[in-house]
Amino acid sequence: MNRIAGMRRLALLLASALVSLPALARAAQEPAMAGMDHMHHMQQQLPQANPPAAAAPTAQQHGAHQHGSHGLAIGPAGQSYELRFIDAMVEHHRGALAMSEFVFDIGVPGVGSLAKQIWRDQLQEIKAMGQWRKAWYPEAPVYPVAYLPGGDPNSIEALTRMSPDQIAGMRMMESLPSKSNRVTWFLEGMLQHHGGALTMARDALAKSTNPTILRLARNIILAQRQEIIRIRQLLQHDGLNKPQYFNYDALF
């Protein structure tokens, strides 16, 4: 009996010890966690050498869609430059066509007529560039091409097919407007979109040797400048006059 009672007492002691293990483990972890919390708090208080940039405003915060301005690089000068410029500008113009169609019949004075003018002018330039491409580069692929970093800028064979991301970057239209914000979305977006065209046209003036491309680039700069001024007037009529509306004046 004494032996059985002893075994029972041993079993109870073991069970008690097992139940206590999690609590002991937590107790052991608490000082370490407290130390980590303290270190985290200290890190938050310490000044950062390179603080992260503030998050970009959302479309809802702006009241209009944020149009992308990245992905406009055409690459270095060379014998394939004009082909690359044509393909890049055609895709850029297609973005403007798509944006314009959202406000064709918006019913806001000046906005619909501006959109239709942009649509007509840029469609005409798309057609002209398509004809030049066929005449100058009959051996080029039918799909749009782009410069491959490190490649030969004088060789068409060294070019790569423009990726969907590159096409989207050229078109500068990352998402769609809502019914309530499409006027501001179009006007602010087209300001930035025209700024992209100015950037590309200036690039062509610096790198192209083709008189037709140089003339097109100068015409683009003149037209985009006039339309940017007109867009700013429409935005000011609605009480909008932001500093970023003047970002591209140096390219006029």
Secondary structure, DSSP 8 states (H G I E B T S, - for coil): -HHHHHHHHHHHHHHHHHHHHHHHHHHHHHHHHHHHHHHHHHHHHS--SS--------HHHHTS-----------S-STTHHHHHHHHHHHHHHHHHHHHHTTTT--STTHHHHHHHHHHHHHHHHHHHHHHHHHH-TTS-SS-EE--TTS-TT-STT-EE--HHHHHHHHT--S---TTTHHHHHHHHHHHHHHHHHHHHHHHHHH---HHHHHHHHHHHHHHHHHHHHHHHHHHHTT---GGGGTTGGG-
